[in-house]
Amino acid sequence: MSFIMELVIALLIVMGGAFSFVGSLGLIRLPDLMTRLHAPTKATTLGVGGALVASMLYFLATDGKLSIHEILISVFLFLTAPVTAHFIAKAHLHQNPDVERHLSPTGRDCGWSTYDRRSHHATEPGSQPDGSEQ
Amino acid sequence: MIDHALTFAFLAVSLALVFNLWRLAQGPTLTDRILAVDTMVINVISLIILFGIQEGTTMYFEAALLFAMFGFVSTVAYCRFILRGDVIE
């Protein structure tokens, strides 16, 4: 293995470890769940991504053939990370209804749509709210 | 050089797992704990890949892929359970 290849692999491994560490440090240091959601995304994209690219280059350098498994794992993680973040944020919004006061205004008559069902139940169970027929 | 980089990365990821465990035990709300478990799964994937580099085999990628899939499914199932009170309706 050439020196340049070894240097690149070592740098990628160090970068992956450092970003995993920073992501988890953010998880314990940040004050609120909505801010804490930001931290592990760095661990997902750059931490695991760095380790995966390093392992791809390592096995390319030692075995001489490109392996596809790493691309599969990284594509799967990149696809699923937004879905899990969205689900966690939505669960948080529904667990703490008073978060609604801090959400930014939508600029329209209706509020945030994730709260629609609950506010409909909260008004009157039998009657339709105003403007729902149109 | 790769050996030293691997030692550093193992240390960093292990410390990250300890932080996640702290958040899992401490976490003020339920969603914090779900986020901690999700991050733990990601760090474990990173650890498995680094272990594969150290051992020099490609055998551990299947384990990493299984961890990724199970982590995603369990996080979504847990959030859905909180949101709807049921996993499959």
gemmi code that builds the backbone of each chain (N, CA, C; Angstrom):
import gemmi

chains = {
    "A": [
        ("MET", (0.857, -1.193, 0.000), (0.000, 0.000, 0.000), (0.893, 1.244, 0.000)),
        ("SER", (0.557, 2.183, -0.850), (1.382, 3.383, -0.963), (1.157, 4.290, 0.241)),
        ("PHE", (2.113, 5.198, 0.435), (2.037, 6.073, 1.614), (0.834, 7.015, 1.523)),
        ("ILE", (0.588, 7.520, 0.313), (-0.527, 8.467, 0.135), (-1.858, 7.798, 0.482)),
        ("MET", (-2.017, 6.558, 0.003), (-3.259, 5.818, 0.265), (-3.441, 5.607, 1.765)),
        ("GLU", (-2.348, 5.222, 2.430), (-2.413, 4.975, 3.876), (-2.762, 6.258, 4.628)),
        ("LEU", (-2.165, 7.380, 4.171), (-2.455, 8.674, 4.815), (-3.918, 9.042, 4.647)),
        ("VAL", (-4.450, 8.854, 3.443), (-5.851, 9.209, 3.189), (-6.775, 8.342, 4.038)),
        ("ILE", (-6.474, 7.034, 4.117), (-7.328, 6.141, 4.906), (-7.277, 6.523, 6.378)),
        ("ALA", (-6.065, 6.814, 6.883), (-5.940, 7.181, 8.302), (-6.680, 8.484, 8.594)),
        ("LEU", (-6.580, 9.452, 7.668), (-7.292, 10.720, 7.882), (-8.796, 10.504, 7.884)),
        ("LEU", (-9.283, 9.652, 6.993), (-10.732, 9.394, 6.947), (-11.205, 8.702, 8.217)),
        ("ILE", (-10.386, 7.758, 8.732), (-10.771, 7.064, 9.969), (-10.811, 8.055, 11.128)),
        ("VAL", (-9.800, 8.929, 11.206), (-9.769, 9.916, 12.295), (-10.957, 10.872, 12.179)),
        ("MET", (-11.271, 11.286, 10.936), (-12.411, 12.185, 10.736), (-13.716, 11.514, 11.166)),
        ("GLY", (-13.875, 10.245, 10.802), (-15.094, 9.537, 11.187), (-15.240, 9.437, 12.692)),
        ("GLY", (-14.149, 9.059, 13.380), (-14.203, 8.962, 14.836), (-14.490, 10.304, 15.478)),
        ("ALA", (-13.833, 11.358, 14.966), (-14.021, 12.689, 15.557), (-15.454, 13.175, 15.372)),
        ("PHE", (-16.037, 12.931, 14.206), (-17.408, 13.403, 14.000), (-18.411, 12.594, 14.807)),
        ("SER", (-18.158, 11.287, 14.983), (-19.034, 10.507, 15.864), (-18.988, 11.062, 17.285)),
        ("PHE", (-17.778, 11.398, 17.720), (-17.621, 11.947, 19.073), (-18.340, 13.280, 19.200)),
        ("VAL", (-18.175, 14.164, 18.195), (-18.799, 15.485, 18.273), (-20.329, 15.369, 18.253)),
        ("GLY", (-20.830, 14.430, 17.443), (-22.276, 14.243, 17.407), (-22.841, 13.836, 18.754)),
        ("SER", (-22.161, 12.906, 19.440), (-22.668, 12.472, 20.732), (-22.412, 13.505, 21.819)),
        ("LEU", (-21.340, 14.293, 21.651), (-21.115, 15.386, 22.601), (-22.241, 16.412, 22.493)),
        ("GLY", (-22.668, 16.703, 21.246), (-23.804, 17.597, 21.063), (-25.068, 17.030, 21.671)),
        ("LEU", (-25.200, 15.700, 21.608), (-26.395, 15.069, 22.177), (-26.497, 15.303, 23.673)),
        ("ILE", (-25.358, 15.361, 24.379), (-25.477, 15.588, 25.822), (-25.343, 17.057, 26.182)),
        ("ARG", (-24.779, 17.907, 25.300), (-24.538, 19.296, 25.687), (-25.668, 20.237, 25.316)),
        ("LEU", (-26.381, 19.952, 24.236), (-27.386, 20.901, 23.754), (-28.606, 20.895, 24.671)),
        ("PRO", (-29.314, 22.032, 24.778), (-30.304, 22.183, 25.851), (-31.670, 21.554, 25.591)),
        ("ASP", (-32.061, 21.370, 24.330), (-33.456, 21.067, 24.034), (-33.497, 19.939, 23.004)),
        ("LEU", (-34.603, 19.211, 22.947), (-34.645, 18.092, 21.994), (-34.573, 18.571, 20.561)),
        ("MET", (-35.222, 19.680, 20.256), (-35.206, 20.161, 18.873), (-33.798, 20.564, 18.439)),
        ("THR", (-32.977, 21.060, 19.371), (-31.584, 21.340, 19.016), (-30.748, 20.066, 19.051)),
        ("ARG", (-31.122, 19.143, 19.958), (-30.370, 17.894, 20.048), (-30.529, 17.047, 18.805)),
        ("LEU", (-31.644, 17.231, 18.089), (-31.848, 16.454, 16.866), (-30.781, 16.758, 15.822)),
        ("HIS", (-30.188, 17.962, 15.879), (-29.199, 18.331, 14.871), (-27.906, 17.555, 15.030)),
        ("ALA", (-27.515, 17.282, 16.288), (-26.174, 16.753, 16.538), (-25.937, 15.377, 15.914)),
        ("PRO", (-26.810, 14.376, 16.125), (-26.462, 13.050, 15.593), (-26.505, 12.948, 14.079)),
        ("THR", (-27.063, 13.961, 13.388), (-27.030, 13.878, 11.925), (-25.602, 13.993, 11.412)),
        ("LYS", (-24.766, 14.747, 12.141), (-23.350, 14.805, 11.758), (-22.686, 13.456, 11.943)),
        ("ALA", (-23.042, 12.773, 13.040), (-22.484, 11.442, 13.258), (-22.929, 10.492, 12.160)),
        ("THR", (-24.191, 10.649, 11.701), (-24.674, 9.743, 10.657), (-23.957, 9.989, 9.350)),
        ("THR", (-23.939, 11.252, 8.891), (-23.436, 11.492, 7.542), (-21.919, 11.458, 7.504)),
        ("LEU", (-21.264, 12.221, 8.371), (-19.809, 12.341, 8.265), (-19.076, 11.255, 9.049)),
        ("GLY", (-19.602, 10.880, 10.238), (-18.924, 9.870, 11.043), (-18.942, 8.514, 10.378)),
        ("VAL", (-20.155, 7.983, 10.141), (-20.249, 6.678, 9.489), (-19.767, 6.775, 8.048)),
        ("GLY", (-20.043, 7.919, 7.388), (-19.587, 8.073, 6.005), (-18.069, 8.020, 5.893)),
        ("GLY", (-17.372, 8.684, 6.819), (-15.909, 8.637, 6.798), (-15.381, 7.239, 7.014)),
        ("ALA", (-15.964, 6.516, 7.989), (-15.518, 5.147, 8.248), (-15.790, 4.251, 7.045)),
        ("LEU", (-16.950, 4.457, 6.395), (-17.292, 3.609, 5.243), (-16.369, 3.866, 4.058)),
        ("VAL", (-16.085, 5.150, 3.785), (-15.177, 5.457, 2.667), (-13.775, 4.935, 2.972)),
        ("ALA", (-13.354, 5.051, 4.263), (-12.038, 4.536, 4.646), (-11.973, 3.035, 4.426)),
        ("SER", (-13.030, 2.309, 4.818), (-12.994, 0.857, 4.667), (-13.052, 0.469, 3.188)),
        ("MET", (-13.811, 1.268, 2.387), (-13.849, 0.978, 0.955), (-12.461, 1.127, 0.332)),
        ("LEU", (-11.770, 2.232, 0.691), (-10.416, 2.458, 0.147), (-9.441, 1.402, 0.655)),
        ("TYR", (-9.615, 0.993, 1.945), (-8.694, 0.011, 2.520), (-8.796, -1.326, 1.795)),
        ("PHE", (-10.040, -1.786, 1.578), (-10.177, -3.079, 0.907), (-9.897, -2.976, -0.580)),
        ("LEU", (-10.041, -1.769, -1.142), (-9.604, -1.575, -2.529), (-8.088, -1.671, -2.618)),
        ("ALA", (-7.392, -1.156, -1.592), (-5.926, -1.158, -1.631), (-5.358, -2.534, -1.305)),
        ("THR", (-6.005, -3.272, -0.371), (-5.442, -4.567, 0.027), (-5.892, -5.695, -0.907)),
        ("ASP", (-7.204, -5.773, -1.184), (-7.707, -6.884, -2.002), (-7.674, -6.571, -3.489)),
        ("GLY", (-7.665, -5.267, -3.817), (-7.608, -4.902, -5.216), (-8.944, -4.902, -5.926)),
        ("LYS", (-10.050, -5.130, -5.166), (-11.356, -5.051, -5.826), (-12.306, -4.164, -5.011)),
        ("LEU", (-13.171, -3.468, -5.733), (-14.089, -2.527, -5.097), (-15.267, -3.292, -4.515)),
        ("SER", (-15.565, -3.024, -3.229), (-16.709, -3.712, -2.626), (-17.902, -2.767, -2.563)),
        ("ILE", (-19.071, -3.334, -2.733), (-20.298, -2.548, -2.880), (-21.038, -2.424, -1.552)),
        ("HIS", (-20.709, -3.294, -0.574), (-21.464, -3.310, 0.684), (-21.491, -1.944, 1.358)),
        ("GLU", (-20.345, -1.237, 1.325), (-20.257, 0.050, 2.006), (-21.218, 1.058, 1.393)),
        ("ILE", (-21.285, 1.059, 0.060), (-22.204, 1.985, -0.606), (-23.633, 1.665, -0.203)),
        ("LEU", (-23.932, 0.363, -0.093), (-25.279, -0.058, 0.318), (-25.608, 0.494, 1.705)),
        ("ILE", (-24.670, 0.346, 2.656), (-24.921, 0.811, 4.017), (-25.089, 2.323, 4.038)),
        ("SER", (-24.197, 3.047, 3.324), (-24.268, 4.516, 3.401), (-25.530, 5.027, 2.720)),
        ("VAL", (-25.934, 4.415, 1.607), (-27.175, 4.849, 0.949), (-28.365, 4.581, 1.864)),
        ("PHE", (-28.357, 3.413, 2.519), (-29.459, 3.109, 3.427), (-29.516, 4.114, 4.576)),
        ("LEU", (-28.351, 4.454, 5.134), (-28.346, 5.413, 6.253), (-28.776, 6.797, 5.789)),
        ("PHE", (-28.315, 7.223, 4.595), (-28.707, 8.542, 4.101), (-30.197, 8.600, 3.819)),
        ("LEU", (-30.780, 7.475, 3.402), (-32.216, 7.474, 3.127), (-33.041, 7.494, 4.404)),
        ("THR", (-32.569, 6.764, 5.436), (-33.410, 6.602, 6.617), (-33.205, 7.705, 7.658)),
        ("ALA", (-32.080, 8.429, 7.619), (-31.830, 9.445, 8.646), (-32.905, 10.541, 8.660)),
        ("PRO", (-33.334, 11.114, 7.524), (-34.392, 12.126, 7.590), (-35.713, 11.575, 8.091)),
        ("VAL", (-36.004, 10.301, 7.751), (-37.279, 9.712, 8.177), (-37.318, 9.578, 9.695)),
        ("THR", (-36.217, 9.078, 10.279), (-36.199, 8.931, 11.738), (-36.237, 10.297, 12.416)),
        ("ALA", (-35.507, 11.285, 11.854), (-35.506, 12.621, 12.466), (-36.907, 13.219, 12.424)),
        ("HIS", (-37.593, 13.034, 11.306), (-38.960, 13.545, 11.189), (-39.882, 12.870, 12.192)),
        ("PHE", (-39.745, 11.555, 12.336), (-40.625, 10.842, 13.265), (-40.365, 11.275, 14.708)),
        ("ILE", (-39.083, 11.447, 15.055), (-38.764, 11.841, 16.431), (-39.294, 13.245, 16.703)),
        ("ALA", (-39.122, 14.167, 15.718), (-39.622, 15.527, 15.919), (-41.128, 15.531, 16.050)),
        ("LYS", (-41.803, 14.705, 15.248), (-43.262, 14.672, 15.304), (-43.754, 14.090, 16.630)),
        ("ALA", (-43.077, 13.038, 17.098), (-43.433, 12.477, 18.399), (-43.219, 13.505, 19.504)),
        ("HIS", (-42.140, 14.295, 19.382), (-41.884, 15.332, 20.384), (-42.970, 16.398, 20.347)),
        ("LEU", (-43.389, 16.806, 19.145), (-44.438, 17.826, 19.029), (-45.738, 17.346, 19.643)),
        ("HIS", (-46.030, 16.050, 19.508), (-47.289, 15.561, 20.050), (-47.211, 15.250, 21.532)),
        ("GLN", (-45.981, 14.981, 22.022), (-45.844, 14.738, 23.460), (-45.926, 16.042, 24.254)),
        ("ASN", (-45.419, 17.144, 23.685), (-45.442, 18.429, 24.378), (-46.285, 19.407, 23.572)),
        ("PRO", (-47.583, 19.495, 23.827), (-48.429, 20.371, 23.019), (-48.085, 21.853, 23.202)),
        ("ASP", (-47.451, 22.229, 24.321), (-47.140, 23.651, 24.510), (-45.967, 24.106, 23.666)),
        ("VAL", (-45.327, 23.176, 22.926), (-44.289, 23.589, 21.974), (-44.902, 24.449, 20.882)),
        ("GLU", (-46.215, 24.262, 20.639), (-46.888, 24.954, 19.535), (-46.740, 26.466, 19.642)),
        ("ARG", (-46.651, 26.991, 20.880), (-46.523, 28.439, 21.037), (-45.192, 28.949, 20.500)),
        ("HIS", (-44.157, 28.095, 20.545), (-42.831, 28.543, 20.105), (-42.594, 28.315, 18.622)),
        ("LEU", (-43.506, 27.600, 17.943), (-43.285, 27.336, 16.522), (-43.461, 28.615, 15.719)),
        ("SER", (-42.736, 28.704, 14.613), (-42.836, 29.911, 13.790), (-44.204, 29.974, 13.128)),
        ("PRO", (-44.738, 31.207, 12.900), (-46.065, 31.326, 12.306), (-46.073, 30.830, 10.869)),
        ("THR", (-47.226, 30.252, 10.487), (-47.312, 29.697, 9.140), (-47.617, 30.759, 8.098)),
        ("GLY", (-48.156, 31.938, 8.517), (-48.507, 32.973, 7.563), (-49.839, 32.748, 6.888)),
        ("ARG", (-50.630, 31.802, 7.375), (-51.949, 31.539, 6.791), (-52.967, 31.451, 7.916)),
        ("ASP", (-54.216, 31.184, 7.530), (-55.277, 31.076, 8.529), (-55.082, 29.829, 9.386)),
        ("CYS", (-54.721, 28.733, 8.746), (-54.594, 27.480, 9.487), (-53.226, 27.399, 10.160)),
        ("GLY", (-53.134, 26.614, 11.254), (-51.877, 26.465, 11.956), (-51.053, 25.333, 11.374)),
        ("TRP", (-50.170, 24.782, 12.202), (-49.348, 23.661, 11.760), (-50.227, 22.436, 11.582)),
        ("SER", (-50.089, 21.777, 10.442), (-51.038, 20.726, 10.102), (-50.881, 19.506, 10.981)),
        ("THR", (-49.730, 19.343, 11.635), (-49.577, 18.160, 12.479), (-50.474, 18.236, 13.715)),
        ("TYR", (-50.955, 19.464, 14.040), (-51.839, 19.599, 15.196), (-53.308, 19.617, 14.806)),
        ("ASP", (-53.645, 19.443, 13.529), (-55.017, 19.638, 13.078), (-55.997, 18.700, 13.756)),
        ("ARG", (-55.667, 17.436, 13.803), (-56.600, 16.454, 14.326), (-56.912, 16.737, 15.799)),
        ("ARG", (-55.851, 17.096, 16.559), (-56.056, 17.309, 17.977), (-56.918, 18.550, 18.232)),
        ("SER", (-56.659, 19.656, 17.475), (-57.434, 20.863, 17.696), (-58.873, 20.651, 17.245)),
        ("HIS", (-59.091, 19.785, 16.247), (-60.453, 19.473, 15.823), (-61.199, 18.748, 16.930)),
        ("HIS", (-60.523, 17.810, 17.581), (-61.149, 17.125, 18.706), (-61.377, 18.084, 19.866)),
        ("ALA", (-60.465, 19.065, 19.999), (-60.547, 19.934, 21.169), (-61.728, 20.899, 21.073)),
        ("THR", (-62.137, 21.295, 19.842), (-63.222, 22.276, 19.741), (-64.556, 21.654, 20.138)),
        ("GLU", (-65.151, 20.898, 19.215), (-66.385, 20.212, 19.561), (-66.426, 18.891, 18.813)),
        ("PRO", (-66.712, 17.812, 19.482), (-66.594, 16.520, 18.835), (-67.576, 16.326, 17.683)),
        ("GLY", (-68.797, 16.838, 17.786), (-69.797, 16.537, 16.771), (-69.749, 17.463, 15.571)),
        ("SER", (-69.421, 18.735, 15.788), (-69.599, 19.729, 14.730), (-68.320, 19.922, 13.939)),
        ("GLN", (-68.484, 20.304, 12.671), (-67.331, 20.614, 11.844), (-66.828, 22.016, 12.198)),
        ("PRO", (-65.539, 22.235, 12.213), (-65.033, 23.598, 12.410), (-65.312, 24.467, 11.189)),
        ("ASP", (-65.221, 25.779, 11.374), (-65.585, 26.717, 10.306), (-64.665, 26.546, 9.106)),
        ("GLY", (-65.292, 26.603, 7.923), (-64.507, 26.610, 6.706), (-64.055, 25.239, 6.259)),
        ("SER", (-64.485, 24.193, 6.940), (-63.997, 22.882, 6.536), (-64.789, 22.331, 5.356)),
        ("GLU", (-65.980, 22.905, 5.076), (-66.763, 22.361, 3.968), (-66.205, 22.782, 2.613)),
        ("GLN", (-65.558, 23.975, 2.581), (-65.116, 24.475, 1.261), (-64.044, 23.582, 0.691)),
    ],
    "B": [
        ("MET", (0.442, 3.542, 10.569), (-0.336, 4.779, 10.724), (-1.816, 4.472, 10.880)),
        ("ILE", (-2.286, 3.482, 10.109), (-3.696, 3.130, 10.198), (-4.017, 2.578, 11.586)),
        ("ASP", (-3.053, 1.876, 12.187), (-3.295, 1.316, 13.525), (-3.553, 2.419, 14.549)),
        ("HIS", (-2.736, 3.474, 14.492), (-2.926, 4.587, 15.432), (-4.245, 5.297, 15.174)),
        ("ALA", (-4.584, 5.477, 13.886), (-5.861, 6.106, 13.552), (-7.016, 5.262, 14.068)),
        ("LEU", (-6.883, 3.932, 13.943), (-7.947, 3.051, 14.433), (-8.071, 3.128, 15.944)),
        ("THR", (-6.938, 3.209, 16.647), (-6.998, 3.333, 18.109), (-7.730, 4.608, 18.513)),
        ("PHE", (-7.379, 5.720, 17.826), (-8.056, 6.991, 18.112), (-9.558, 6.884, 17.837)),
        ("ALA", (-9.908, 6.274, 16.697), (-11.322, 6.210, 16.325), (-12.090, 5.307, 17.282)),
        ("PHE", (-11.466, 4.190, 17.716), (-12.135, 3.317, 18.692), (-12.391, 4.069, 19.993)),
        ("LEU", (-11.396, 4.839, 20.423), (-11.565, 5.614, 21.661), (-12.697, 6.627, 21.513)),
        ("ALA", (-12.688, 7.348, 20.383), (-13.692, 8.403, 20.187), (-15.090, 7.812, 20.133)),
        ("VAL", (-15.244, 6.711, 19.387), (-16.585, 6.141, 19.244), (-17.046, 5.516, 20.553)),
        ("SER", (-16.118, 4.915, 21.310), (-16.508, 4.338, 22.602), (-16.961, 5.428, 23.572)),
        ("LEU", (-16.237, 6.551, 23.555), (-16.637, 7.675, 24.401), (-18.004, 8.218, 23.961)),
        ("ALA", (-18.225, 8.241, 22.644), (-19.517, 8.677, 22.126), (-20.627, 7.747, 22.602)),
        ("LEU", (-20.346, 6.436, 22.650), (-21.351, 5.488, 23.143), (-21.648, 5.721, 24.617)),
        ("VAL", (-20.611, 6.079, 25.396), (-20.841, 6.372, 26.814), (-21.740, 7.607, 26.953)),
        ("PHE", (-21.479, 8.635, 26.111), (-22.329, 9.833, 26.138), (-23.774, 9.480, 25.804)),
        ("ASN", (-23.946, 8.612, 24.788), (-25.307, 8.230, 24.412), (-25.991, 7.490, 25.547)),
        ("LEU", (-25.216, 6.645, 26.234), (-25.780, 5.892, 27.357), (-26.213, 6.848, 28.466)),
        ("TRP", (-25.421, 7.898, 28.672), (-25.768, 8.894, 29.690), (-27.083, 9.582, 29.315)),
        ("ARG", (-27.209, 9.937, 28.036), (-28.446, 10.584, 27.593), (-29.624, 9.618, 27.691)),
        ("LEU", (-29.361, 8.336, 27.431), (-30.430, 7.332, 27.518), (-30.911, 7.187, 28.952)),
        ("ALA", (-30.009, 7.237, 29.911), (-30.413, 7.107, 31.310), (-30.999, 8.408, 31.830)),
        ("GLN", (-30.426, 9.542, 31.402), (-30.787, 10.836, 31.952), (-32.036, 11.413, 31.316)),
        ("GLY", (-32.090, 11.290, 29.969), (-33.042, 11.944, 29.079), (-34.334, 12.404, 29.708)),
        ("PRO", (-34.616, 13.697, 29.743), (-35.809, 14.155, 30.437), (-37.110, 13.616, 29.829)),
        ("THR", (-37.153, 13.504, 28.522), (-38.391, 13.037, 27.894), (-38.160, 11.709, 27.190)),
        ("LEU", (-39.288, 11.119, 26.787), (-39.239, 9.823, 26.103), (-38.562, 9.932, 24.743)),
        ("THR", (-38.822, 11.048, 24.040), (-38.243, 11.195, 22.702), (-36.735, 11.370, 22.774)),
        ("ASP", (-36.226, 11.950, 23.865), (-34.776, 12.027, 24.050), (-34.171, 10.637, 24.101)),
        ("ARG", (-34.862, 9.723, 24.766), (-34.336, 8.359, 24.879), (-34.356, 7.656, 23.531)),
        ("ILE", (-35.413, 7.908, 22.743), (-35.446, 7.306, 21.402), (-34.289, 7.831, 20.570)),
        ("LEU", (-34.044, 9.148, 20.655), (-32.933, 9.743, 19.898), (-31.600, 9.164, 20.350)),
        ("ALA", (-31.455, 8.924, 21.662), (-30.215, 8.346, 22.169), (-30.012, 6.938, 21.627)),
        ("VAL", (-31.089, 6.133, 21.581), (-30.955, 4.764, 21.062), (-30.610, 4.800, 19.577)),
        ("ASP", (-31.244, 5.722, 18.839), (-30.965, 5.841, 17.412), (-29.499, 6.201, 17.168)),
        ("THR", (-28.987, 7.140, 17.966), (-27.581, 7.525, 17.816), (-26.656, 6.389, 18.227)),
        ("MET", (-27.061, 5.620, 19.240), (-26.248, 4.475, 19.656), (-26.119, 3.467, 18.536)),
        ("VAL", (-27.207, 3.216, 17.823), (-27.159, 2.264, 16.705), (-26.182, 2.752, 15.646)),
        ("ILE", (-26.213, 4.066, 15.370), (-25.312, 4.618, 14.352), (-23.860, 4.475, 14.799)),
        ("ASN", (-23.591, 4.735, 16.089), (-22.218, 4.605, 16.575), (-21.760, 3.152, 16.557)),
        ("VAL", (-22.691, 2.228, 16.836), (-22.314, 0.805, 16.804), (-21.988, 0.378, 15.377)),
        ("ILE", (-22.732, 0.907, 14.393), (-22.407, 0.615, 12.989), (-20.986, 1.084, 12.680)),
        ("SER", (-20.668, 2.302, 13.140), (-19.328, 2.841, 12.921), (-18.270, 1.946, 13.569)),
        ("LEU", (-18.568, 1.467, 14.782), (-17.627, 0.606, 15.502), (-17.423, -0.721, 14.767)),
        ("ILE", (-18.495, -1.282, 14.240), (-18.384, -2.566, 13.522), (-17.532, -2.399, 12.269)),
        ("ILE", (-17.735, -1.282, 11.550), (-16.950, -1.068, 10.323), (-15.473, -0.900, 10.657)),
        ("LEU", (-15.186, -0.142, 11.737), (-13.783, 0.038, 12.139), (-13.161, -1.285, 12.563)),
        ("PHE", (-13.950, -2.129, 13.238), (-13.450, -3.448, 13.632), (-13.165, -4.296, 12.401)),
        ("GLY", (-14.013, -4.166, 11.367), (-13.759, -4.889, 10.124), (-12.459, -4.463, 9.471)),
        ("ILE", (-12.157, -3.146, 9.527), (-10.882, -2.676, 8.962), (-9.722, -3.262, 9.755)),
        ("GLN", (-9.871, -3.285, 11.099), (-8.774, -3.778, 11.932), (-8.514, -5.256, 11.692)),
        ("GLU", (-9.598, -6.036, 11.556), (-9.429, -7.469, 11.345), (-9.079, -7.801, 9.904)),
        ("GLY", (-9.349, -6.874, 8.992), (-9.009, -7.119, 7.605), (-9.951, -8.047, 6.867)),
        ("THR", (-11.176, -8.223, 7.394), (-12.153, -9.049, 6.675), (-13.358, -8.201, 6.301)),
        ("THR", (-14.026, -8.591, 5.227), (-15.267, -7.908, 4.837), (-16.491, -8.621, 5.401)),
        ("MET", (-16.276, -9.502, 6.367), (-17.375, -10.331, 6.868), (-18.351, -9.531, 7.721)),
        ("TYR", (-17.879, -8.385, 8.268), (-18.716, -7.691, 9.244), (-19.693, -6.714, 8.607)),
        ("PHE", (-19.634, -6.560, 7.259), (-20.539, -5.589, 6.634), (-21.984, -6.029, 6.724)),
        ("GLU", (-22.204, -7.342, 6.682), (-23.584, -7.818, 6.805), (-24.135, -7.468, 8.177)),
        ("ALA", (-23.290, -7.604, 9.209), (-23.732, -7.241, 10.561), (-24.059, -5.755, 10.632)),
        ("ALA", (-23.215, -4.912, 9.986), (-23.472, -3.471, 10.003), (-24.769, -3.141, 9.275)),
        ("LEU", (-24.999, -3.817, 8.153), (-26.231, -3.575, 7.390), (-27.454, -3.993, 8.189)),
        ("LEU", (-27.351, -5.153, 8.892), (-28.471, -5.601, 9.725), (-28.737, -4.601, 10.845)),
        ("PHE", (-27.660, -4.068, 11.443), (-27.835, -3.078, 12.502), (-28.534, -1.839, 11.964)),
        ("ALA", (-28.133, -1.405, 10.760), (-28.754, -0.212, 10.176), (-30.237, -0.433, 9.964)),
        ("MET", (-30.602, -1.603, 9.428), (-32.020, -1.853, 9.143), (-32.829, -1.971, 10.428)),
        ("PHE", (-32.292, -2.722, 11.409), (-33.048, -2.898, 12.649), (-33.160, -1.594, 13.430)),
        ("GLY", (-32.094, -0.770, 13.360), (-32.157, 0.519, 14.043), (-33.243, 1.400, 13.469)),
        ("PHE", (-33.319, 1.453, 12.142), (-34.353, 2.261, 11.499), (-35.746, 1.751, 11.852)),
        ("VAL", (-35.947, 0.447, 11.722), (-37.278, -0.104, 11.963), (-37.693, 0.092, 13.416)),
        ("SER", (-36.763, -0.110, 14.346), (-37.143, 0.014, 15.759), (-37.437, 1.467, 16.117)),
        ("THR", (-36.658, 2.425, 15.564), (-36.933, 3.833, 15.865), (-38.308, 4.240, 15.338)),
        ("VAL", (-38.591, 3.853, 14.091), (-39.886, 4.218, 13.513), (-41.016, 3.547, 14.281)),
        ("ALA", (-40.833, 2.280, 14.679), (-41.884, 1.586, 15.413), (-42.131, 2.248, 16.764)),
        ("TYR", (-41.058, 2.660, 17.432), (-41.229, 3.288, 18.746), (-41.939, 4.635, 18.618)),
        ("CYS", (-41.518, 5.451, 17.621), (-42.169, 6.754, 17.429), (-43.628, 6.578, 17.053)),
        ("ARG", (-43.912, 5.584, 16.232), (-45.289, 5.337, 15.831), (-46.122, 4.884, 17.026)),
        ("PHE", (-45.492, 4.117, 17.885), (-46.209, 3.677, 19.085), (-46.575, 4.865, 19.964)),
        ("ILE", (-45.651, 5.846, 20.073), (-45.971, 7.045, 20.848), (-47.061, 7.854, 20.165)),
        ("LEU", (-46.956, 7.985, 18.835), (-47.895, 8.853, 18.119), (-49.295, 8.259, 18.084)),
        ("ARG", (-49.405, 6.963, 17.804), (-50.710, 6.374, 17.525), (-51.172, 5.405, 18.600)),
        ("GLY", (-50.287, 5.006, 19.509), (-50.682, 4.023, 20.511), (-50.701, 2.614, 19.974)),
        ("ASP", (-50.162, 2.414, 18.765), (-50.190, 1.116, 18.121), (-49.103, 1.111, 17.059)),
        ("VAL", (-48.497, -0.047, 16.799), (-47.426, -0.059, 15.807), (-47.996, -0.325, 14.422)),
        ("ILE", (-48.816, -1.374, 14.298), (-49.454, -1.688, 13.021), (-50.955, -1.611, 13.227)),
        ("GLU", (-51.605, -0.706, 12.488), (-53.050, -0.534, 12.685), (-53.806, -1.371, 11.674)),
    ],
}
model = gemmi.Model(1)
for chain_id, residues in chains.items():
    chain = gemmi.Chain(chain_id)
    for i, (resn, *xyz) in enumerate(residues, 1):
        res = gemmi.Residue()
        res.name, res.seqid = resn, gemmi.SeqId(i, " ")
        for name, pos in zip(("N", "CA", "C"), xyz):
            atom = gemmi.Atom()
            atom.name, atom.element = name, gemmi.Element(name[0])
            atom.pos, atom.b_iso = gemmi.Position(*pos), 0.0
            res.add_atom(atom)
        chain.add_residue(res)
    model.add_chain(chain)
structure = gemmi.Structure()
structure.add_model(model)
structure.setup_entities()
